[in-house]
């Protein structure tokens, strides 16, 4: 029997909520779905219309044309998300598929962002090649590993079965680590091999080491560093209690 | 400067709290529960939401008068 982890919230609501509270719980669920969907659809059509379509595919067109493009791509995005929902139903819970997508996309991106923000020697070519190779490394790792109980295919292991991991989530996290390390090393390597295109003056404010320190008069307990350390301490304590 | 967000929060929570409290008073909310059929959750939770809404609304009014 396969556990359906996606049904947890619904069965909790059914079990603990009488008629009044049930309405409130369902309203809250619907509201959060709608607001999440609205935010993501807006971001999707904005990024497509401004950063891809207007910048590279069809520049210098009229405002009505871009407005029409935004509407079209909204419909396309929603149809794609319906398809993605059917695709995601192949996993036992939503967290597994989300972490898989993040491991493919976010893990190399994180390495690129870290290097871009803290290392002034990083170059554009290095970042681009690093990102591509990080994503390619994720695909390679995914094609060579599998988790227990899964058949080779969309869950991985279609090229070779070099490593069988105990669960889907274990595969996701190893995938993310591998992609991060590959992207990090390749970005550093290619950046050192190519010439710098931006001088220190142009990078001021963008890279941490080149930004002048800000001195703010704040009481010691209101400063971000203090609050950050307190929050980190609470996080460690909670992890210890609930481990 | 615009709308103080505590106003709509306060109004919404007091209204929902009142509705839940009324539901808890006038219906038998404990029969359907299988875990603890003695606690009237609608009553308790309605009162909590109403209190939270009243606090928000009150602090918004105080902030406006300042």
Interface residues (C-beta under 8 A of the other chain):
Chain A: X15 X16 X17 X18 X19 X20 X21 X24
Chain B: X16 X19 X20 X23 X24 X27 X29 X30 X31 X32 X33 X34 X35 X41 X42 X45 X46
